Amino acid sequence: MAILRSPSLPQSAVKSYCFSARLPTPKFFAAAMKMEEASANAEGIKDERPRKIFVAGSTGKTGTKIVELLLSKGFGVRAGARDPEKARISLPQNRSLEIVRSDVTEGSGKIAEAIGDSDAVVCATGFRPSLDVFAPWKVDNFGTVNMVEACRKKGVNRFVLISSILVNGAAMGQIFNPAYVVLNLFGLTLIAKLQAEKYIKSSGINYTVIRPGGLRNDPPAGNIVMEPEDTLYEGSISRDQVAEVAVEALQCPESFFKVVEIVSRIEAPKRPLKDLFSSIKQK
Ligand SMILES: NC(=O)c1ccc[n+]([C@@H]2O[C@H](COP(=O)([O-])OP(=O)(O)OC[C@H]3O[C@@H](n4cnc5c(N)ncnc54)[C@H](OP(=O)(O)O)[C@@H]3O)[C@@H](O)[C@H]2O)c1
């Protein structure tokens, strides 16, 4: 599969460099990469790495960080927002960013239009507290299910979901964990998320479900710890690190068809995200 290919320099470029006494310039590397692309196309190999990403919940605290990181890494972004005018103020101005109106409760047809020509989706939505006790179920369950259906309609086969640790708290013996109790008191939030995860898993779409601990807005204070599903029941993590994990998942086959739980810990060793994903077994 093309995604497994590492971006090596083409032989012709390497040879021509070996016969030159000068150090390679940035121009040299750019030309070499172009030649590599051209030779891949000539071989009829399709580069399947996603290039344009639809981000649902782009105006949220985590969603905004995901959009910013994607743009900084050269991805095109379609940012789904309920209020595009507001999003234009809060999101960065960037030529690679399109802001599109999208409410995940409005059904898969409209979401499919919003997804447009994106080739992967990151879902960072979460209900906003309101008087509507069904809001968590509408957004965190039906909304995510609508997103999966929209992907099916568009033939988009890559879905990264920001979920939460403790979604399966009851099965983990954490039914009296205060976080599990409180979050489910608000419209069964964690149960809604767990049901949405189950839907994604059974959809056949290539998913990565990221379950962070409590989210912090401050910069990372420790290193990322990644565990398999239904392992962590406490801990927190910076939203910057959640964005890093989500963006890496888009680029890293080791994350395919996996559910991972993440927190950060001061004493944890710093490990490449690819290695962390590799350490989690597919179920
Ligand atoms: N807070 C925590 O400690 C914690 C811990 C673990 C996991 N999580 C989960 O992590 C995710 C991100 O959390 P966060 O705190 O960064 O989120 P957030 O700041 O609350 O943002 C939520 C996002 O969801 C969007 N949204 C809400 N209803 C929507 C709808 N009907 N259609 C489309 N978009 C909608 C909001 O859009 P508007 O701007 O238009 O309202 C906003 O962009 C959530 O799923 C959350 O449950 C949170």
The ligand as a Tripos MOL2 file, in Angstrom:
@<TRIPOS>MOLECULE
LIG
   48    52     1     0     0
SMALL
NO_CHARGES

@<TRIPOS>ATOM
      1 N1        -13.6400   18.2870   28.7520 N.am      1 LIG1
      2 C1        -12.9790   17.2030   29.0910 C.2       1 LIG1
      3 O1        -12.2940   17.1470   30.1170 O.2       1 LIG1
      4 C2        -13.0390   16.0010   28.1750 C.ar      1 LIG1
      5 C3        -12.4020   14.8320   28.5570 C.ar      1 LIG1
      6 C4        -12.3800   13.7560   27.6860 C.ar      1 LIG1
      7 C5        -13.0110   13.8480   26.4570 C.ar      1 LIG1
      8 N2        -13.6540   14.9930   26.1110 N.ar      1 LIG1
      9 C6        -14.2800   15.0560   24.7770 C.3       1 LIG1
     10 O2        -13.3630   15.6630   23.8850 O.3       1 LIG1
     11 C7        -14.0870   16.3000   22.8240 C.3       1 LIG1
     12 C8        -13.5840   17.7350   22.6700 C.3       1 LIG1
     13 O3        -13.8030   18.4240   23.8870 O.3       1 LIG1
     14 P1        -13.6010   20.0240   23.9900 P.3       1 LIG1
     15 O4        -13.7610   20.3690   25.4250 O.co2     1 LIG1
     16 O5        -12.3780   20.4480   23.2920 O.co2     1 LIG1
     17 O6        -14.8560   20.5200   23.1590 O.3       1 LIG1
     18 P2        -15.6000   21.9210   23.2120 P.3       1 LIG1
     19 O7        -14.6310   23.0260   23.3980 O.co2     1 LIG1
     20 O8        -16.7550   21.8220   24.1670 O.co2     1 LIG1
     21 O9        -16.1780   22.0150   21.7130 O.3       1 LIG1
     22 C9        -17.2520   21.2670   21.2790 C.3       1 LIG1
     23 C10       -17.3620   21.4320   19.7770 C.3       1 LIG1
     24 O10       -18.4890   20.6710   19.3300 O.3       1 LIG1
     25 C11       -19.2690   21.5180   18.4960 C.3       1 LIG1
     26 N3        -20.6660   21.1210   18.4660 N.ar      1 LIG1
     27 C12       -21.5550   21.0460   19.4820 C.ar      1 LIG1
     28 N4        -22.7670   20.6740   19.0270 N.ar      1 LIG1
     29 C13       -22.6300   20.5320   17.6790 C.ar      1 LIG1
     30 C14       -23.5080   20.1840   16.6190 C.ar      1 LIG1
     31 N5        -24.8010   19.9130   16.8580 N.pl3     1 LIG1
     32 N6        -23.0270   20.1420   15.3480 N.ar      1 LIG1
     33 C15       -21.7260   20.4320   15.0940 C.ar      1 LIG1
     34 N7        -20.8400   20.7730   16.0400 N.ar      1 LIG1
     35 C16       -21.2910   20.8300   17.3130 C.ar      1 LIG1
     36 C17       -19.1190   22.9130   19.0850 C.3       1 LIG1
     37 O11       -19.5200   23.8690   18.1410 O.3       1 LIG1
     38 P3        -20.0260   25.3470   18.5810 P.3       1 LIG1
     39 O12       -18.7650   26.1540   18.7360 O.co2     1 LIG1
     40 O13       -20.8740   25.7690   17.4340 O.co2     1 LIG1
     41 O14       -20.7830   25.1970   19.8640 O.co2     1 LIG1
     42 C18       -17.6160   22.8940   19.3450 C.3       1 LIG1
     43 O15       -16.9200   23.1410   18.1450 O.3       1 LIG1
     44 C19       -15.5470   16.1780   23.1970 C.3       1 LIG1
     45 O16       -16.0950   15.0810   22.5310 O.3       1 LIG1
     46 C20       -15.5140   15.9160   24.6930 C.3       1 LIG1
     47 O17       -16.6370   15.2170   25.1410 O.3       1 LIG1
     48 C21       -13.6740   16.0780   26.9350 C.ar      1 LIG1
@<TRIPOS>BOND
     1     1     2 1
     2     2     3 2
     3     2     4 1
     4     4     5 ar
     5     4    48 ar
     6     5     6 ar
     7     6     7 ar
     8     7     8 ar
     9     8     9 1
    10     8    48 ar
    11     9    10 1
    12     9    46 1
    13    10    11 1
    14    11    12 1
    15    11    44 1
    16    12    13 1
    17    13    14 1
    18    14    15 2
    19    14    16 1
    20    14    17 1
    21    17    18 1
    22    18    19 2
    23    18    20 1
    24    18    21 1
    25    21    22 1
    26    22    23 1
    27    23    24 1
    28    23    42 1
    29    24    25 1
    30    25    26 1
    31    25    36 1
    32    26    27 ar
    33    26    35 ar
    34    27    28 ar
    35    28    29 ar
    36    29    30 ar
    37    29    35 ar
    38    30    31 1
    39    30    32 ar
    40    32    33 ar
    41    33    34 ar
    42    34    35 ar
    43    36    37 1
    44    36    42 1
    45    37    38 1
    46    38    39 2
    47    38    40 1
    48    38    41 1
    49    42    43 1
    50    44    45 1
    51    44    46 1
    52    46    47 1
@<TRIPOS>SUBSTRUCTURE
     1 LIG1         1 GROUP 0 **** ****
